[in-house]
Amino acid sequence: MTLSPRRRRAIDLAVEAVLGAALVATALSQHPLRVFDRLRTLDRTGLVLPDWRLFAPVPVMHDLHLLHRPVGHAGASDWEVVSRISARTALQTVWFPERREQKAVLDLCRELAFHSAQGLPDLHETPSYRILRDWLRHLTCERQPDADGFQFMIMRTGGHDSEEPPTCTFLSPLEKRKAVGR
């Protein structure tokens, strides 16, 4: 079935109008004052009108660090920083799979620190706590095979503001090392 040039032109104009309206709605919904956020309520999936703002409405003011310490027969060792972000290399602009692990740990720490600040009673049953605990248990078993257990802490620092003292936002209880095979 062939379309007449007039009908073909009408279809082209309709497609261009729909795509143009979607482009304008996407651009307007990125406004930092959130005046046009009502447009996004038309798209419940977030696929047609995505939220691509480049800057957070509330910028991050602090850094979070995950620390842990193995505990053995002689007592607890010194705290060791686990979530150290290494300096970037030129290759990492193209290939950087380690960033996924760093991002996951940071997101878990943020969630756990948020829940801790809210005073949740069953904090040790949250998925973020259990994931961090199990990951650190594995890490401790690799690095300190003779450790009886471990403890971890989330510390908040001022980032580039060196005048703000570090504060502990979460401290885990002593976690026992599980026997192999359980």
N, C-alpha and C positions, 0 to 999 in steps of 0.2 A: 504494500500500500504506500503510495507516494503522496506526500502532502503538497498542497499548493504553496507557492512562495509566500502568499499572504498569511496562511495558517502557520507555516514554519516560522515566519517573523513574529507572529503573536506568541508562539510557544517560547521562542528565544527571549522575547521581552519579559514574559512572565517568569522564566527561570532567572534572568538577570535581576528582576525586581525582588524576588525572594532572596537570592544570594546577597544582593545589596542591602536589603533590610536586615538580614542576619549579621552582616558585617557592621552596620551602624549600631544595631542593638548590642553586639559584643563589645564594640568600642565604648559605647555609653555606659555599659554595665561595669566597666573597669574604673570608673571615676572614683578617686580616693575618698570623696565625701559620702559615698554610698547613696547618693540621691536617686540614682537610677536602678537600685537593686530590685525594685518591683518588677523590672523586666525579667529578671532571673526567675521569679516565681512562676512565670509561664512555662519554663523548662524544668520540670521536676527531676529529670535525670542528670542535668548538668552537662549534657553532651552537646547541645546546640548552642547554649550560652555559657561557656566556661568562665571561671573566675581566674583570670591570669594576672592579677595585680602583682607588680614586681616588688612592692614594698609592703611589709606587714603593717596593719593599722596600729599595732602596739609593738615597737621594735624590741628585740631581745636585749636586755640590759646586763645579763649575767651569764657566765659560763658554768656548766655543770661538769663535774669530774667524778668518775667512778674509781674508787680505791678498794683494795682488798688486802687482807693479811691472813696468811696461814697460821693456824694454831696447832702446836705440837706438844710433846711431853714437857718441853722446857718453857712453854708459855707462848704468848703471841709474838710474832715477829713484827717488824716495822710495816707501816702502811705502804703499799705499792700502787702507783697510779696505773690503772688498766686502760682507761679511755684516752690515751695520749694521741693527739692528732699530729701526725708527722708533717714535715715540710713537703710541699708539693714539688713534683718534678715535671718536666716538659712532657714526658710520656703520659702522665696522668690526665692531661687534657683530652687524650684519646681513649686510654684504657686505664681504668681504675676500679677494679672489682672490690678492692678492700674497703672502699668508701661505703659500700652497702652495709658492711658489718659495723663500721663506725657510726653510721646514721641510725642503725637499728638500736645499738647500745645507747646512743644519745636520746632517742625517742623513748626507750624504756625508762631511762633515768628521769626524763622530764615527767612522764606519766606517774612514776612512783613518787617523785618529789611533790607533784601536785596532789596526789592522794594523801600523802603524809601531811601536807599543809591543811587539808580538809579534815584531818583527824579521823579517818576511817578506822573502825574497830578491827576489821578483819583484813588488815593491810597485807598480811602474810599469805592470804589466799587469792590475791589479785594475780591475774596472768602476768603482769609486768614483773612482780616480785618473783614468781616461780620461774619465769624464763631467765631472769638475771641470776637467781640462785643456782639453777641447774647448769647454766653456762659457766659460772664462776667455780662451781664444784668440779666441773671437767677441767677447767684451766688450772685449778689448784692441784688436782691429781696429776696433771702433766708436769707441772713445775716443781711441786713439792710432794713426791710420792710418800714420804713418811709423815705428812701432816695428818693430824686427827680430825681436823675440821678447819673452818675458815669463818671470817666475818667480812662484811662489806659495808661501805659507806658511800653516800652521795654528798659531795661537797660543792657548794656554790661559791664562786669567786666573782670579783668585779670585772673580769675580762681584762681589758686594757687599763682599767682604773685600778692601779696598784695600791691606792690609799684605802680601799675597802677591804676589810679583813675577811678571810675565808670563813664560811659558816657551814656547819654540818646540817643538811636538810633531812637526812635519813641515815639511821644506823641500824643494821640488822642484828638480830641476836646471833649467838654462836651457832653455826650450822655444822652438824656432824658430817663427817665423811661417810658415805655409804659404802658398804662392803661390795666388792666386785661380784657381779652376777645377780644382784638384787634388782 
